[in-house]
Amino acid sequence: MLIIDSKDCENIDKALKKYKKKFEKSKTLLQLRERQSFTKPSVKRRGEVLKAIYKQQIHSGKIDA
């Protein structure tokens, strides 16, 4: 549960903006989407390995990003 501290004189738009930032930083929506479908641990691990290989190739200069 997200709690936003707001002052009485603070504009509701500013409070809403703070809430949206806090919501985005907490990654609640990403967790919700991740839980919608089950991915096997082997598939998840393979994706992580491919991502690491890609990042290493970019860093070494083999791929122009």
C-alpha positions in Angstrom: 0.0 0.0 0.0 1.4 3.4 -1.0 1.1 6.3 1.3 1.6 9.9 0.2 2.3 12.6 2.7 0.6 15.7 1.6 0.1 19.1 3.3 -3.3 20.8 3.5 -2.2 23.6 1.2 -0.7 21.2 -1.4 -2.4 21.0 -4.7 -4.2 17.7 -5.6 -2.3 17.5 -8.9 1.0 17.6 -7.1 -0.1 14.8 -4.7 -1.3 12.8 -7.7 2.0 13.3 -9.4 3.9 12.1 -6.3 1.6 9.1 -6.1 2.3 8.1 -9.8 6.1 8.4 -9.3 6.0 6.3 -6.2 3.8 3.7 -7.9 6.2 3.5 -10.8 9.2 3.2 -8.6 7.6 0.4 -6.6 7.2 -1.7 -9.8 3.8 -2.9 -8.7 2.5 -3.0 -12.3 5.5 -5.0 -13.5 5.0 -7.6 -10.8 1.3 -7.9 -11.6 2.0 -8.5 -15.3 4.7 -11.0 -14.4 2.3 -13.0 -12.3 -0.3 -13.2 -15.0 1.5 -16.0 -16.8 3.9 -18.7 -15.5 7.3 -18.9 -17.1 9.4 -22.0 -16.5 12.7 -21.3 -14.6 14.7 -22.7 -17.5 13.1 -20.3 -19.9 13.6 -17.4 -17.6 17.3 -18.3 -17.1 17.8 -18.7 -20.9 16.4 -15.2 -21.4 18.8 -13.8 -18.7 21.8 -15.5 -20.4 20.8 -14.1 -23.9 20.4 -10.6 -22.4 23.9 -10.9 -20.8 25.4 -12.0 -24.0 23.8 -9.2 -25.9 25.1 -6.6 -23.3 28.6 -8.1 -23.5 28.6 -7.8 -27.3 27.5 -4.2 -27.2 30.2 -3.4 -24.6 32.9 -5.1 -26.7 31.8 -3.2 -29.8 30.7 -6.1 -31.9 27.1 -4.7 -32.1 26.3 -1.0 -32.6 23.4 0.0 -30.5 
